């Protein structure tokens, strides 16, 4: 294990609850839905394990971008953090304006683990959140596929949170 952390535990969870209602005559029909996704991460380098955690709140001025090199980040304790695989990633556009973030399209060294092909993008309007997990093997990060670009596209300042959990090897 190539990490300075001595432990890491976590639970990644998403809960979706909704009820569709249709009024008919003197009654109403309901269609309740409850879907929960949950996975637990423990310390290590096997399936359902991770040995790296990196997170940041970032602010972009209008039309600016940030290219995150997933193999050259600095973690919470000043630790050099270099991901070989991503087990979970969360990007949350917490902007109080109508700022829009495009995720992806980082050029020659774009990380395409989450997206299907180079130059693909995922658009994240203000208030939107992206959570992707692959707790088994993880999304690969390699020298030629390592940069995650976040671009503000609505000519407004943006604030977003990014959390990455993964493996050092």
N, C-alpha and C positions, 0 to 999 in steps of 0.2 A: 504494500500500500504506500503510495507516494503522497501522503497528506500529513499535515501537522496536527490535525484534529485527533483527539483521543476518544471521541464518541460522537454519534449523531443518531437521533431518533426522531421520527416524525410520522404524522398522519396527514394524508392528503384526502380531502373529502369535498364532494359537491353534492348538494341536495336540491332536487327540483320537485316542487309541489305545486299543483294547480288543480282547479276544479272547474270543469265546463258546466254551465247551467243553461237549460232551455225551459222556458215557461210554457206550459201547455194547460189550457183550460183553468181548472182550480188548483193545479199542482205544478210542480217543476221537476224535471229530470236532472240528475247530477251525474257527472262523469269524473270522479276523483282520480288523480294520478299522483303517485309518489315514487320517485326514482332516486336512489342514492348510489353514488359511486364512492368507494372508499378503499384506500390501500395504506398499508403501514410500511414504513421504511426503517430498517435497522442499520447499524454500523457494519460496514464490510464492503466486499467487492463482488458479491454474487447477485443472483436475481433477488429482487425486493430489498436490496441493500444499496447504500450510498456512503461515500466517505468525503464528499465535498458539499458545502453549502455556500452560496453567494447570493447577496441581495443588495439592492440599492434603490433609493428614490432619486430620480433624475428630473431635471428641468431643462426643457428645450425652448429656445427663443423661436419666434415665428420662422417657419420654413427651414429650421436647422435639423441636423441629424446627429446621431451617435452610432458609431460602429463599435460594438462590443466584441473584442477578440476573446472567444470562449476559452482560449488556451493561455491567456495572459491577463488575468484579473487579479485584483487585490481584495482579499476577504476581510471580514469583520475584525480580525485580530492582527491585521497587517500581513496576513499570510498570502503568499503567492498561490493563486488558485488556477489550475490548468485542467480543464475538463477533457476527458477522453470519451465519455458518454454522458448523456443527459437523461436522467430518470424522470424529472418533472420540471416544467417551466410555467411560470405564471407571469403574465404581463397585464397590469391593471392601469387603464387610463383614468387617473383620478383628477383630471383637469376640471377646473370650475368654469372654463370657457367651453366653446364648441370645438376645441382642438381635435384634430383627427391624426392618428398615428398609422403609418404604413410600416409593417414589420416585414423585413426581407429585402430582396434585391440589393445585396451588398457587393455585387460585382464578382470579380474573379475568385475570391476566397469566401463566398457566401456559404453560411451554414445551411445546408438543405436537409438536415435531419428531420425537421418538422414539416417543411414545405416539400412539395413533390419534385420541383426542378429549380435550377438556377433562374433568377429573375422573378420568381413567383413572389407575391405579396399577400399579406393578410391585413385587412383594414380594421382598425380599432377606434371607433368614435369615442368621444368623451363619455365616461360612465360605463364603457364596455370593458370586459375582462376576457382574457384568453388563458385557459388552463389546459395544458396537455401533459399527459403522463404516459410513460412506457416503463413501468417499474421492473419488468423482466430484464431483458437485455439492455434496454436503453437506446436512445438515438445516438449514433456515432458522431464524433467530432474528430476531424483530422486536419492536418496542415493545410490542405487545399480546400477544406470545407469547415471554416472555423469562425467566421464573422457574422454576427447578428446585427443587422442595421435597423434602427428605429428612426423614422423620418416624420416630422410634423408637416402636414400637407394642407392645412386650412388657413395658413398665414396668421396663426395665433400662438401664443405661448402655451406650452403643454407641460404637465406634470404626470409622471407615471412611475409605478413601482414595478420592479422586476425581481423575481426570485428564481434561482436555478439550483436544483439538487442533482447530483450525479456522481460519477466515478472519476478517479484520477488515473486509472489504468484499465 
